């Protein structure tokens, strides 16, 4: 079957393209923006990429168009190919629906949901199962360094998937994870995000409960005990075994009294497994690991086996990834874009380095939620542990200077990436850590910084 994917360079759709290609389908695709690491992976797979969404792509005559959620119906005519598909009555489906029907059917799906940490936790879980010899399939919203690819079909029964609550497509407004029908589901954390879709946290909680409803009685929910929002989700109804991790706030009897079929003790100290030595930073990654251990145990992998696997775990690219060092100045790349993720990332780096070393936090509010300014008031808190902060104002409809005013001289707002690079190069000094945070390409800022630093030496 020949499928043509609209929005192929998104992390989910790019991974889907890789799976479809591995399954023997002919795959082509189009997108408006192409940047590594996904574009590199697709090119290595020999998948033809077409720039833009022009109607002339109908001439490819695929058997099926697979539509990413970047595609919309709009009066501006941004997606003429979609209009042509509808006019011609050509067959089309969403990415999550294609995945459910063509890949996940009959598999033991382990889904990792949550506002933060999905990619890292999914990668940890896939690696634990691989280390245990289960040869899982997986689809991750990044490139796990233990595997070198973001997706594969696998040979075993297990399939691990990063379960996003973002909407499926313009014609299917359910969260993507509703399609996956997991037997094991991690609910890692829950905050308000995707403000372009969800008006408030309660709306996201509803979607998470839709996910809970799809887990079978013999399935397992692995739930962060620290999250009140997740407890509210379970209070709406729960029909599966519940395994908790983190700080336990209630006794098992109280949980059973509310109707939970079964509740286990918290995974204290990773179920008493041996100490894991790894390079990951922060308590949030310890919690991610506990969740992965509990999910893997549902497939018979012991905590001891999981600990051994995690000792060899290499994190996903763009998670405090060191991109280079020039003249004693280090440049990092990180995917953080939500204020909580930014705060966690800066804190993790601060805990790693000496207090006397400076962190220069460079960020662009690029996600739809941040572009709307919904969480702009949280930015000073998110950046409080950075010595200096630099914000890219380009593309924002709100005033970043006003939002960051509480930080005073600690924060600087720049009109574009070039101005931001110039501002950083003026103040950077040996021993500094330049932490670049964005869920996009950030205008190639990492290379520009390294080149600029090299020119100054």
N, C-alpha and C positions, 0 to 999 in steps of 0.2 A: 504494500500500500504506500502511496505517495502522500505525505502530509506536508502542508505548508503552514508554518507557525507564525502568527502575527504577534510581535513583541518577544522575539526569540532571545534577546540578549538580557532579559531579566534573569535573576538567579534561578527562580523556579522554572521558567520556561526553557532556559538554557539547559538545565538538568534534564527536563522532560525530553528535549531534543536528543540529548545523549542517550537516554534510555530507549527512545524510539529507534534510533540508529542501530544500537546494539541488538535490538529485537529484530532487525532485518528490514525495517521500513526505509524507504527513500525519504529523506528529510531536507527541506529547504525552509528558509525563514526570512523575515524582514523585521526591521526595527529602525527607530529614528536615531538612537545613540548607541554607539558601539565602543566599549572600553574593556580592558583586561580586568580580572582574569577570565571572564566568561568568553569574550571574543576570541581569546587565544585558544581556549579549550575547544570551541566550536570549529575553529579553523583547523586544528590538529585532527579533528574527527572527519574532516573533509566535507563539512556541511556548508552549503552555499548560502551566503548572507547577502541580502539585498537592502540597500539603504532606502528608507522611507516606506510609505504605505500606498504607493501608486496603484491605480486600478489596472494598469497594464500587466500586473502580476497574475491576473485572471488567465493569461495565456499559458501559464504553467500547467493548468488543468489538473490540479492535484485531486486525489480521491476524497480528501477531507481537509478543510481549513480548521486549524486549532487556534482559538482566540484567547490571547492573554488579557489580563484585566487592565492593561494600559490603554486598550482600545475603547473608545467611547462613541456615542452618537452625538454629534454637535453641529450647530449651525455654521461653525467656522470651516467645516469640511476638512478636518484634520486627518481623517481616515477614509479616503475615497475607495480604498480596496474593500473595506467593510461594507460600504454602500453598494458596491458592485456585487459583492457576494449575496447581499440581501435581494438585490434586484434580479439576479440570475436564479435565485432559489437554490444556490449551491449548498452542499452539505457542510455544516460547521458544528463545532462543539467547543466547550471550554477546556482549558488545560487540566484542571482537577478531574473533570468528568472522563477525559481521555485516559488519564492516569489510572483512575479507579477501574475502568473497564478493561484496559489493555495490559496493565501491569500488576495492580494490587489484588485482583480477583483471585481468591484461593490462597493468599499469603497470610502469614501471621504478621499483621501490621503493628509496628510500634511507633506511635506518633508522639512527637515532642512539641507541646504547645506552651505559650507564655509570652509575655511582653518582651522579656530580655532573656538572653542566654540560649535561645533555641538552637542556633547553629553550632555553638560549642558543645552543648549537651547531646545533640543528635550525632555529632562527630565522635564524641566519647562513647556513646552507646554502640555505634556501628563498629568502632575499633575493639571494644570489649567482646562483642560477638564474633568478630573476625579472629581475634586472639584465641578465643575459645574453640575455634575450628568450625563455626556455624556458617561461614561464607555468606553473610547476609547481603541482600540488595540494599541500596540506600539512595536517598535524594536529599542533599544538603544545600542550604542557601549560601554556599561558599565552597572553598576547595580545602578539604581536610588534608593536611600534609602527610598523614600516614598512608593515604591512598593516592593522592595526586590528581584526583578527579572529583567532581561534585556529585556524580551519580553513576550507578551501575546496577545491572539487573540482579547479580548474585546467583549463586547456585543452590542455596538453602531455602528453607521455608520462610525465614524471617525477612522482613523488609522494614527498614528504619526510615522514617520520613520527618522532616521538619514541617510542623503543622501550623500554618499561618492562619490567623483570624481575619486577614484582609479579604475583601469580597472576591467572589469567583470570576465574574465577568459582568459586562454591562447588562446582560440578559439573565443573570443569575446572581442575586445580591446576597446569597448565603455565604458564610465564611468558607474558605477553601477547605478547611479541615473537616467539614461535615461530610465531604465526599469519601473520606479515607476509611471509615468504619474500622477503627483500630481495635485490636484485642488487648493491647497494652497502651495506655495513654499517660504521658507525663504532663501534669499541670504545674509548671515551674514557678510562675508568678503572674500577677495580673494588675496592670495599671491602665489608665486612660491613654490611648494612643489612636492613631488613624482618625484624627478629628474630622477629616474630610468625609468620613463614612459614619462614624459613631458619635452621636451628640454628647454622650456621657459614658461613664464607667458602667452604669447599669445596662446599657445597650450591649456592651461587650460581654458582660456576665451572661446575658441571655444567649449569645452565640456559644459561649463556653458550655452552657448547659445543654445546648443542642448537641455538642460533641459528647458530653457525658451520656446522653440518652442513647448514643449509638454503640456504646461499649457493652458487650454481652455479659450475662451473669457470671460466666467463667473467666471473664476478663479481669484486668487489674488497672486501677487508677493510682498513679504515684503522685502524691499531692504535697506541695510545700505547706507545712503546718504553720508557717509564719504569716501567711497571706489571708487576711480577713475576707478579701474579695472572693478567694477560692472557696472559703468556707460557706459564703453566701450561695455560691454556685451549687455546692453539694447539698445545702439545706433545701434546695428546690426539688431534690429527688436524686437518689443514687441507687443503682441496681447491681453494682459490681463490688468486688473486693477493693478495699482502700489501703494503700501502703503510704505512710507519711514519712517525711524527712524534715529536718530542721528542728526548731524548738517546739516541743509539744505544749499546748496550752490547756488541754483537757485530758481527762482520763478516758480510757476506751469505753467505759460504761456510759459516759455522757454521750459519746458519739453513737453508740448503739441505740440509746434512748431516742435519738433523733431519726432513727430509721436506717442508718448505714448498715448494710448486711454484715460486714466484718471490718474490723479496724485493728491494725497491727501497731506495735510500739514503734517509736521513732527510730530511725537508723542511727543510733548513737555511735559515734566513732566509726562510721562505715561498717556497722555490724561487727565491731571488734576485729576488723581485718588488720593486717600488718600495715605499718606506716608506708604511705606512698610518697616517694621522692620524685618531684616533677618541677618543671620550670614555670608553671602557671601561677599567676598572682591573684590574691584576693579571696575573701571568704565566699564571694559569689561563685567562684569556680569550685570551691569545696562543696557547695550546695549542688551545683551542676553535677558533680561527680557522684554524690549520694543518690541523686535522682536516677542517673544512668545505672548505678549498681542495683538499685531496687527494680528497675525495669528489666535488666538482664537476668536477675534472679527468677523472674517470671518464666524465663525460658530454660531454667535449670542451671544457669551459670552461677557458681558460688561467689560470695564476696571476695574470697581469697583469690579466685581466678581473675575477678574484675580488678583487684588491687594490682596484680601482676601486670595486667594489660595497661592500666593507667600510668604505671611507672614508665612505659614506653610511648605514652601518648604525646603527639605533637599537635599543637593547636591549629585551628583554621587560619589560613592567610587573612590578613587585615584585622587581626586581634593582637594589638600591641606588637605588630610586626616591625622589626628593625629593618629599615630600608637602606640605611647606610650611615657612615660616620666620616666626617671631614674635620680635621683640626680639633679633635676632641669634642665635637658637637654631633650628637646622635639625632637622626630623623626617624620617627616612627609613623606607621600607618595604622589607623584603627577605624572600625566601622561604626563607632558610637555616634548616635544622632539624637536619641531621646535624652532629655536632661538627666534622668536617673542613670542611663548608660554612660553619659559623659562623666558624671560625678564618680561612678564606680571605676571607670577607666583611669581618671586622674588620680583617684585614691590608690588604685593598685600600683601605678607607677611611683607615686610618692612613697609608698611603703617599701618599694624595692630599692630606691636610691637613697643616698645620704641626704639628711635634711638641708645640708648646705648647698646641694646641687639644685639648679633652677629648672622648673618645668615651664615651658612656653606652650600654651594650649592654643592651637590653630583650628578653627572649626567653621563649617558652613551649615546653617540651618536649611538643609536641602529636602528633608522629607516633607510630605504634604502637610503633616501636622505642624511642623515647625514653620513652614512657609505661611501658614495661616496665622501664626503668632499665638496659637492657643496656649503654649507653655513658655512663652518668652519670659514671664515673671520668675520662672525657676532657674533661668540661666546663671544669675549671680551665685546661687547656691551650688549649681552644678560645677562651676569653675572655681570655687572658693579655695581649693588647695593648689591651684596653679599660681606661679609667681607673676606671670603675665598672660593675658588672653588676647587673641586677635580674631576678629569675626569678619567673615566675608558678607558684605551687605547686598551683593548682587542678587537680583531676583526676589527680594523681599518687599512686601507691601507695607511692612511695619518698620518702625524706626529702631534699629538695633542699638544706636547710641543711647536712646532713652531707656531701653530695656536693661542695658549694662551700666547705666549711670551709677547705681549703688556701688560698683566696683572702683569708681574713680579712675585714677591714673593706672590702675592695674589692668584695665581693658582698653583696647583700641579697635575701632571699626574702620574697615577699608572698603573702598568702592568696588574692587574686583580682586581677583587672585594675584594679578601682577603687582598691584599696590600692596597687598598683604605680604607677598614675598619680600618686596623692597623694605617694608617696615620691619620685618623680622630680621633681615640681614643687617640692618643698622644696629640692632641691639644684641644679637646673638654673640655669645662668647664661649670659649672653651669650658667644657663641663656641663653645658646646657643640654637639655632634652627637648627636642621640638616634636610635640605630639600633635599630629594632623588627624582630625576626626571628621568623617563624612561618610554617608552611605552611597556616595557616588565617586566619580573620578577625581573630584576636587581640582579640576583643571590641570592635572599633572603636577601638582604642587610639590610632591616629594622630589621629583627629578629637578625641578626648578630650584628648590632649596639647595640640593646637593651640588648642582652646577654653580650656583651663586656662591656658596661657601668655598668651593674649590677655586673660584676666580679670585677670592679675597686672600687666599693663603700665599 
